[in-house]
Amino acid sequence: MSDDREPRIYVLPTMMTAGNILSGFVAILQIFKGREGAITEHYYWAIIAILAACLFDVLDGRVARLGGQESPFGRELDSIADIVSFGVAPALLVHDIVLKDIETPAGLGWLIASAYLVCGALRLARFNCLAAADIKTNSKHFRGCPIPAAAGVIASLTLLMLWLDEGQKEIGPWKYGLALIMVMLSYLMMSNLEYPSFKSINWRTRRSPAWVLISIIVVAFSVRNWQWMPSVLFVSYLIYGLVRPWISRSMRQTIEIENEAADTPDDPVTGEIPASGVDSADTVMPKDAASQI
C-alpha cells in the first residue's frame, strides 16, 4: 500500500539535478587531485565540471516547468545540489588557487572562502523557507545574485587566468583579484539587487530575425572562444544587476525578454514554487515577506 506522505519524484528533472550534483562532486575531486600534481590540468577539469553543473541547473528548471513537474522534493534536491556545485566547489577552487597564500592577517583566506559558502547556504535556506510557507514571489527576478551565476563568475574568471598563463606552473599575480571578487559575490548573493531569471523564455517567446541571428552568432562565438567568452557572459550578467536600477523599464524588458510574457500565457506551471531544477536562487520578495526571515 502506497504512503501518501511519500514525495512525488519526477524522473527527467531529477536526472538533471543529479547531473548537477555529480558535476560538483567531480569538480571537488579534481581540486583535491590538483594538490598532488599537474595543477593546471586538474583545475581545468574542475572548472569544466562547475560550468557543466550550471548547465544542468538551467536544464532541470526548464524541464520541470515545461512538464508541469515542479515539486517540494525537487526544490529541496536542487538546493542540496547547488550548495555542492556552486558553494563548496568554487570555495575550494579559489582557496587552493589563492586564499591559502593569504596569511595576513591570520586566517583571512579561510574566512573569505567560508563567508562565500555560508552566504550561499543562507540564500538557499531562505528561499526554501519562503517556498514552504507558500509566500508568493516574483518568478521573473532573483533577489540578489543567483548562486549558480556567482559560481560561474568564479569558474570562468579562473579559466581566463589559466588561459592567459598557459604553459606556466601557476597563475600570475592577478589571481589575488579572485579573493576580492569572492568577497563581492558573498555580499551580492545576500543583497536586495534584482537579477533577471529569464524564466519567461519559453516556446511562445517571439523575437525579430535580427535578434535571433545575433543570438546564434554569440553562441557560436562563445563556443569558438571557450577560454575567455564565458567570463564575458557571466561578468556581464553580474554587472547588469548592479546597473539595472538606472536602466529604463522598456530597455529592461527588451534585455530580459519580458514583453511577450505579458501578452502570452506562460508555461502550465507559474514557477512561483520552484522544484527540481528551479534556477537555483531565491526570487524577489515583497518587503513584508522578507521581514519574516
Residue, then its C-alpha position, 0 to 999 in steps of 0.5 A: m500500500s502506497d504512503d501518501r506522505e511519500p514525495r512525488i519524484y519526477v524522473l527527467p528533472t531529477m536526472m538533471t539535478a543529479g547531473n548537477i550534483l555529480s558535476g560538483f562532486v567531480a569538480i571537488l575531486q579534481i581540486f583535491k587531485g590538483r594538490e598532488g600534481a599537474i595543477t593546471e590540468h586538474y583545475y581545468w577539469a574542475i572548472i569544466a565540471i562547475l560550468a557543466a553543473c550550471l548547465f544542468d541547473v538551467l536544464d532541470g528548471r526548464v524541464a520541470r516547468l515545461g512538464g508541469q513537474e515542479s515539486p517540494f522534493g525537487r526544490e529541496l534536491d536542487s538546493i542540496a545540489d547547488i550548495v555542492s556545485f556552486g558553494v563548496a566547489p568554487a570555495l575550494l577552487v579559489h582557496d587552493i588557487v589563492l586564499k591559502d597564500i593569504e596569511t595576513p592577517a591570520g586566517l583571512g583566506w579561510l574566512i573569505a572562502s567560508a563567508y562565500l559558502v555560508c552566504g550561499a547556504l543562507r540564500l538557499a535556506r531562505f528561499n526554501c523557507l519562503a517556498a514552504a510557507d507558500i509566500k508568493t514571489n516574483s518568478k521573473h527576478f532573483r533577489g540578489c545574485p543567483i548562486p549558480a551565476a556567482a559560481g560561474v563568475i568564479a569558474s570562468l574568471t579562473l579559466l581566463m587566468l589559466w588561459l592567459d598563463e598557459g604553459q606556466k606552473e601557476i597563475g600570475p599575480w592577478k589571481y589575488g583579484l579572485a579573493l576580492i571578487m569572492v568577497m563581492l559575490s558573498y555580499l551580492m548573493m545576500s543583497n536586495l539587487e534584482y537579477p533577471s531569471f529569464k524564466s519567461i523564455n519559453w516556446r511562445t517567446r517571439r523575437s525579430p530575425a535580427w535578434v535571433l541571428i545575433s543570438i546564434i552568432v554569440v553562441a557560436f562565438s562563445v563556443r569558438n572562444w571557450q577560454w575567455m567568452p564565458s567570463v564575458l557572459f557571466v561578468s556581464y550578467l553580474i554587472y547588469g544587476l548592479v546597473r539595472p536600477w538606472i536602466s529604463r523599464s522598456m530597455r529592461q524588458t527588451i534585455e530580459i525578454e519580458n514583453e511577450a510574457a505579458d501578452t502570452p500565457d506562460d508555461p502550465v506551471t507559474g514557477e512561483i514554487p520552484a522544484s527540481g531544477v528551479d534556477s537555483a536562487d531565491t526570487v524577489m520578495p515583497k518587503d513584508a515577506a522578507s521581514q519574516i526571515 
